Amino acid sequence: MLGHEPTRAEPATTGRDEVFQVEKHGIDPIPDDERHGSAKDVFWLWFGSNLTFTYVINGALAVAFGLSFWQATAVVVLGGLSFAVIGAAGLAGVRTGTATLVISRAAFGVRGNWPAGLLNWVVSIGYTIVNTVVGTLALEAFLADLGWAAGPPARALALTVTLALTFAVALWGHATVQFAERWTAYLLAAGFAVLLVLLLPGADTAAPSATPGAAGWSLALVVMLAGPFSYLPMPADYTRYLPRTTSLRAVTWSGALGGFLSSVALGVAGVAAATQTDMTDAVAGTESLLPGWFQPLFLALVLGGSVTNSIITLYSSSLNLQVLGIPWSRARALLISAGVTAAGSLGALFLTDFTTSLLSFLSLLIIVFAPWGGVFLADMVLRRCAYDPAALHTGASGAYWYRAGWHPAGGAALLTGMLFAALTCDSALWTGPLVAPLGGADLTLLGAPIAALAYVLLARGTVAPAPRDA
């Protein structure tokens, strides 16, 4: 399969990108006459999709690592600021009209891009399964509050509803995804604002008796930054329909602001909750701090946030499969991702609890995706975001074929960053040999700038912007 030579995607039937209509395009370049929207659409996408309970959990973990309220809040803010990188990564979508994992062929080569594409599909499905399980359990508890008897029938109904909400929106495609993220954002933002108001007054802002040390700070930073970094293979998926005349500065700032506002607000809520109660079970812990009248609404917020986040990962997974060479339309490819997500969710909820193990495995993959993101962003800067769109969809005859489909500079830089990340990673499944000498610090994320620097040194002088008329 590594030898597969991608060709231009199957031509799509011409048609506008409309809400509640199945999107016709996949990874094929979006024609100029079908482009639409504005930078504010990028704001609503990242704002709505990050109104998810995951950030409450992340904020609570920062406190669990030994940080005080104000220290943990500072880390939450740093994590939110990293969405500026996600916003900037969407610029290439405006320029090329195609998906992020197609554009990354320029950095790694057509064949060299394939392994990371496969891993990204695994990650996107893994997180969709985790979100589906969280949403299902929240809906099951919500139904119990309404008087439904707990048990397999109620859980099966909750799973069916959660999957249906996610799959339907992702199947319709880009316009419906944008529409759903915007309008659910209004409701979720209002609900989570109430949650924040209820949790903040009781927060213990006193400093802890002991300092967190290098290990506590680094682990908290990894947790906060891992979320935004996991989005790096996606931004162009949602900017590829924007007109070429769209302000690139506006795209960057819109994405940055959207992700910052939602992730920081919910992260601070998690920090506040963790200073007041045991957050080992974050949903139950948070719920215990809330008045009875708000508890059912809180469970609805957990469900809504899980679904909105799952929608964008599932949608991108269908484009990802096309990048890997699945010769199907985007909508048909989505059925593969939907089937695997449904099977994984069923297993987690009814057969065995592998959610913790899955999360540990997914978090370990930052060893790959932090360096991958560093190389991709460095390549984008060296090219000044100017690519040859036709060559991105061409095999051996294209400019991004390099040596037998592999770009030596991209591969070498990626391996350099991965090696550093593996040596300094402190996770449940792997502890690097340099963690102890570093005082327990986890420096995995530094694999990104190290890979970027290596790429610049190896590729500078050979990688240049494509001609404007390419």
C-alpha positions in Angstrom: 0.0 0.0 0.0 3.0 2.3 0.6 3.7 2.0 -3.1 0.3 3.3 -4.0 0.6 6.2 -6.4 -2.2 8.7 -5.8 -3.7 10.3 -8.9 -6.1 13.2 -9.2 -9.2 12.5 -7.2 -12.3 11.3 -9.0 -14.0 14.4 -10.5 -16.9 15.5 -8.4 -20.3 16.3 -9.8 -20.5 20.1 -10.0 -22.8 21.5 -7.3 -22.9 24.1 -4.6 -21.9 23.4 -1.1 -25.3 23.6 0.6 -26.7 22.9 4.0 -28.5 19.5 4.4 -27.3 18.4 0.9 -24.7 15.7 0.5 -21.4 17.4 -0.4 -20.1 16.4 -3.8 -16.5 17.3 -3.4 -13.8 15.4 -1.5 -10.1 16.1 -1.7 -10.4 17.3 -5.3 -9.6 21.1 -5.6 -12.6 23.3 -5.1 -13.2 25.4 -8.2 -13.2 29.2 -7.8 -16.8 29.5 -8.9 -17.9 27.2 -6.1 -16.0 28.9 -3.3 -17.9 30.9 -0.7 -18.0 32.0 2.9 -15.7 34.3 4.9 -13.2 34.2 7.7 -15.9 34.4 10.4 -16.9 30.8 9.4 -13.5 29.7 10.6 -14.2 31.4 14.0 -17.5 29.5 14.5 -16.0 26.2 13.5 -13.2 26.3 16.0 -15.3 28.0 18.7 -18.1 25.5 18.4 -16.1 22.3 18.0 -14.0 23.1 21.1 -17.0 23.7 23.4 -16.3 20.2 24.6 -16.0 18.7 28.2 -12.5 17.5 27.3 -11.1 20.9 28.2 -12.8 20.7 31.7 -10.9 17.4 32.1 -7.6 19.0 31.0 -8.0 21.8 33.4 -8.6 19.4 36.2 -5.6 17.4 35.3 -3.4 20.5 35.6 -4.4 20.8 39.2 -3.9 17.0 39.7 -0.3 17.5 38.5 0.3 19.8 41.5 -0.4 23.3 40.0 -2.3 25.9 41.9 -5.4 27.6 40.6 -3.5 30.5 39.0 -0.6 28.3 37.8 -3.1 25.9 36.1 -5.0 28.9 34.6 -1.8 30.2 33.1 -1.2 26.9 31.4 -4.7 26.8 30.2 -4.2 30.2 28.6 -0.9 29.1 27.0 -2.8 26.1 25.5 -5.5 28.4 24.1 -2.9 30.7 22.5 -1.6 27.7 20.5 -4.8 27.9 18.4 -3.0 30.7 16.5 -1.0 27.9 14.9 -4.1 26.0 14.0 -5.6 29.2 12.4 -2.4 29.8 10.4 -2.4 26.2 9.2 -5.7 26.8 7.4 -4.0 29.3 5.1 -2.9 26.6 2.7 -6.5 25.5 2.2 -7.5 28.9 1.0 -4.5 28.9 -1.5 -5.0 25.3 -2.8 -8.6 24.5 -2.3 -7.8 21.0 -0.9 -7.4 19.1 2.4 -4.5 19.4 4.8 -3.2 15.9 4.3 -3.1 16.5 0.5 -1.0 19.6 1.0 1.4 17.8 3.3 2.5 15.8 0.3 4.7 18.8 -0.5 6.6 18.3 2.7 6.9 14.5 2.8 6.4 13.4 -0.8 3.4 11.6 -2.2 4.4 8.2 -0.7 6.2 9.6 2.3 2.9 11.3 3.3 1.1 8.0 3.5 2.3 6.6 7.0 1.3 9.8 8.8 -2.0 9.9 6.9 -2.8 6.4 8.2 -1.9 7.2 11.8 -4.0 10.4 11.6 -7.0 8.3 10.5 -6.4 6.0 13.5 -6.2 9.1 15.8 -9.3 10.7 14.4 -11.4 7.5 14.8 -9.9 6.9 18.2 -11.0 10.3 19.5 -14.4 10.0 17.8 -14.9 6.7 19.7 -13.9 8.4 23.0 -16.2 11.3 22.4 -19.0 9.0 21.4 -18.6 7.0 24.7 -18.6 10.2 26.8 -21.6 11.5 25.0 -23.5 8.2 25.3 -22.9 8.0 29.1 -24.0 11.6 29.5 -27.2 11.0 27.6 -27.8 7.8 29.5 -27.6 9.7 32.8 -29.8 12.4 31.3 -32.4 9.8 30.4 -32.2 8.4 34.0 -32.9 11.8 35.4 -36.0 11.9 33.2 -37.1 8.6 34.7 -35.8 6.0 32.3 -34.6 2.8 33.9 -30.8 2.3 33.6 -29.6 -0.7 31.8 -28.6 -2.0 28.3 -31.7 -0.7 26.5 -31.2 2.9 27.8 -27.5 2.7 26.9 -28.3 1.3 23.5 -30.7 4.1 22.8 -28.3 6.7 24.0 -25.5 5.3 21.7 -27.9 5.2 18.8 -28.9 8.9 19.2 -25.3 10.0 19.7 -24.0 8.2 16.6 -26.9 9.4 14.5 -26.4 13.0 15.4 -22.7 12.8 14.6 -22.9 10.7 11.4 -25.8 12.6 9.8 -24.0 16.0 10.0 -20.6 14.5 8.9 -22.3 12.7 6.0 -24.0 15.8 4.7 -20.6 17.4 4.6 -18.8 20.8 4.7 -21.7 23.2 4.6 -23.8 21.3 7.2 -20.8 20.9 9.4 -20.2 24.7 9.4 -23.9 25.3 10.0 -24.2 22.8 12.9 -21.0 24.1 14.6 -22.3 27.7 14.5 -25.8 27.1 15.7 -24.9 24.6 18.4 -22.2 27.0 19.6 -24.9 29.5 20.6 -26.6 27.0 22.9 -23.4 25.4 24.2 -21.7 28.7 24.9 -24.7 29.9 26.9 -24.8 26.7 28.9 -21.1 26.5 29.6 -21.1 30.2 30.6 -23.6 29.3 33.3 -21.4 26.3 34.3 -18.4 28.7 34.7 -20.4 31.1 36.8 -21.5 28.3 39.1 -18.0 26.8 39.5 -15.8 29.9 39.8 -17.0 31.4 43.1 -16.1 28.3 45.1 -12.6 27.9 43.6 -9.7 27.6 46.0 -7.2 30.2 44.7 -4.6 29.6 47.4 -1.2 28.3 46.4 -0.6 24.6 47.1 1.7 23.6 50.0 4.3 22.1 47.6 5.6 23.4 44.2 4.7 21.3 41.2 8.3 21.0 39.9 9.4 20.4 36.3 7.4 17.3 36.0 4.1 18.9 37.0 4.6 21.9 34.7 5.6 19.9 31.7 2.9 17.3 32.0 0.3 20.1 32.4 1.6 21.8 29.3 1.6 18.5 27.3 -2.1 17.9 28.2 -3.1 21.5 27.3 -1.2 21.6 24.0 -1.9 18.1 22.9 -5.5 19.0 22.0 -4.7 21.9 19.6 -1.8 19.9 18.1 -4.1 17.0 17.3 -6.0 19.4 15.0 -2.9 20.2 12.8 -3.9 17.7 10.1 -7.3 19.2 9.7 -7.5 23.1 9.3 -7.4 23.2 5.5 -10.3 20.8 5.4 -12.5 23.7 6.6 -10.9 26.6 4.7 -10.7 25.0 1.3 -14.0 26.5 0.2 -13.1 30.0 1.1 -12.6 32.4 -1.8 -8.9 33.0 -2.8 -9.5 36.7 -2.0 -10.2 35.9 1.7 -7.8 37.8 4.0 -5.1 35.4 5.2 -4.7 37.4 8.3 -8.4 37.2 9.0 -8.4 33.4 8.6 -5.5 33.1 11.1 -7.0 35.4 13.7 -10.5 34.0 13.4 -9.3 30.4 14.0 -7.1 31.5 16.8 -9.8 33.5 18.6 -12.5 30.8 18.2 -10.3 28.0 19.7 -8.9 30.3 22.4 -12.2 31.5 23.8 -13.9 28.1 24.1 -10.8 26.1 25.3 -9.8 28.6 27.9 -13.2 29.1 29.3 -13.8 25.4 29.8 -10.2 24.8 30.9 -10.7 27.4 33.7 -14.0 25.7 34.7 -12.0 22.4 35.1 -9.3 24.1 37.2 -12.0 25.7 39.4 -13.8 22.3 39.9 -10.6 20.5 40.7 -9.7 22.8 43.6 -13.1 21.9 45.2 -13.7 18.2 44.7 -12.2 14.9 43.5 -12.2 14.9 39.7 -11.1 11.3 39.1 -14.5 10.9 37.4 -14.7 14.4 35.9 -18.3 14.3 34.9 -19.5 13.0 38.3 -17.1 15.3 40.1 -18.3 18.4 38.3 -22.0 17.4 38.6 -21.6 17.1 42.4 -20.7 20.9 42.5 -23.8 21.9 40.7 -27.3 22.7 41.9 -30.0 20.1 41.1 -31.8 22.2 38.6 -28.7 22.5 36.4 -27.5 18.9 36.5 -29.7 17.7 33.6 -28.6 20.7 31.6 -25.0 19.9 32.4 -25.3 16.4 31.1 -26.9 17.8 27.9 -23.8 20.1 27.6 -21.5 17.1 27.8 -23.4 15.3 25.1 -23.6 18.4 22.8 -19.9 19.1 23.2 -18.9 15.5 22.5 -21.0 15.5 19.3 -19.8 18.8 18.0 -16.2 17.7 18.4 -16.8 14.3 16.9 -18.4 15.8 13.8 -15.2 17.6 12.7 -12.9 14.6 13.4 -15.3 12.2 11.6 -15.7 14.5 8.6 -11.9 14.9 8.2 -11.5 11.1 8.5 -13.5 10.7 5.3 -11.1 13.0 3.4 -8.2 11.2 5.1 -9.3 7.9 3.6 -9.4 9.5 0.1 -5.8 10.7 0.7 -4.9 7.1 1.5 -6.2 6.0 -1.8 -9.7 4.7 -1.1 -11.3 5.2 -4.6 -14.7 6.2 -3.2 -16.5 9.5 -2.8 -16.2 11.4 0.5 -19.6 10.3 1.6 -19.0 6.6 0.8 -15.6 6.7 2.5 -17.3 8.1 5.6 -19.2 4.9 6.0 -15.9 3.1 6.7 -15.1 5.5 9.5 -18.7 5.4 10.8 -18.6 1.6 10.9 -15.3 1.5 12.8 -16.5 4.2 15.2 -19.8 2.3 15.9 -18.0 -1.0 16.5 -15.4 0.6 18.8 -18.1 2.4 20.8 -20.1 -0.8 21.1 -17.1 -2.6 22.4 -16.3 0.1 24.9 -19.8 0.4 26.3 -21.0 -3.2 26.3 -18.1 -5.6 26.1 -15.0 -4.3 27.7 -13.7 -0.9 29.1 -10.8 -0.1 26.9 -11.3 3.7 26.9 -8.4 4.3 29.3 -6.1 2.1 27.2 -7.2 3.8 24.0 -6.6 7.3 25.5 -3.1 6.2 26.6 -2.4 5.0 23.1 -3.7 8.1 21.4 -1.7 10.4 23.7 1.5 8.4 22.9 1.0 9.3 19.2 2.0 12.9 20.0 5.5 11.5 19.5 4.6 11.4 15.8 2.2 14.3 15.4 4.2 17.0 17.2 7.2 16.5 14.8 4.8 16.1 11.8 3.2 19.4 12.6 6.6 21.1 12.9 7.7 19.9 9.5 4.4 20.8 7.8 4.4 24.3 9.2 8.1 24.8 8.4 7.4 23.7 4.8 4.4 26.1 4.6 6.6 29.0 5.8 9.4 28.1 3.3 6.9 28.0 0.5 5.1 31.1 1.7 2.0 29.1 1.5 2.3 28.9 -2.4 1.9 25.4 -3.8 1.3 23.9 -7.2 -2.3 22.6 -6.6 -2.2 20.2 -9.7 1.1 18.6 -8.5 -0.4 17.8 -5.1 -2.8 15.5 -6.9 -0.2 14.0 -9.3 2.0 10.9 -8.9 5.4 10.3 -10.4 5.1 13.1 -12.9 4.4 15.8 -10.3 6.8 18.2 -8.6 6.2 16.6 -5.2 7.3 13.1 -6.1 10.9 13.7 -5.2 12.8 10.4 -4.8 10.5 7.5 -5.5 7.7 9.4 -3.9 9.6 10.3 -0.7 11.1 13.7 0.3 14.4 13.0 2.0 14.4 16.3 3.9 10.9 15.9 5.2 11.5 12.3 6.3 14.8 13.0 8.0 13.4 16.0 9.9 10.4 14.0 11.0 12.6 11.2 12.3 14.8 13.7 14.1 11.8 15.2 15.9 10.3 11.8 16.7 13.6 10.6 18.2 13.8 13.6 20.5 10.1 13.2 21.4 10.5 9.5 22.2 13.5 10.1 24.4 11.7 12.8 26.5 8.2 11.3 26.6 6.5 10.4 29.9 3.3 8.6 29.2 1.4 5.6 30.6 2.7 3.3 27.8 6.3 4.7 27.4 8.8 6.6 29.4 11.8 7.9 27.6 15.3 7.4 29.0 15.9 11.2 29.3 12.8 11.8 31.5 14.5 10.9 34.8 17.7 12.9 34.1 15.4 15.9 33.3 13.8 15.7 36.7 10.6 14.0 35.3 10.0 16.7 32.7 8.1 15.6 29.6 9.5 17.5 26.6 7.6 15.7 23.9 6.1 18.8 22.4 9.6 20.2 21.7 9.8 17.5 19.0 7.8 20.1 16.9 10.3 22.9 16.8 13.2 20.5 16.6 11.7 18.8 13.5 10.9 22.3 12.0 14.5 23.5 12.5 15.9 20.2 11.0 13.6 20.7 8.0 14.7 24.3 7.5 18.3 23.3 7.6 17.9 20.3 5.2 15.4 21.9 2.8 16.4 25.5 2.6 17.6 26.3 -0.8 15.7 23.5 -2.4 12.1 24.2 -1.3 10.6 27.4 -2.7 7.2 28.9 -3.4 5.5 27.6 -6.5 5.1 30.0 -9.4 1.8 32.0 -9.1 0.5 30.6 -12.3 1.1 27.0 -11.2 
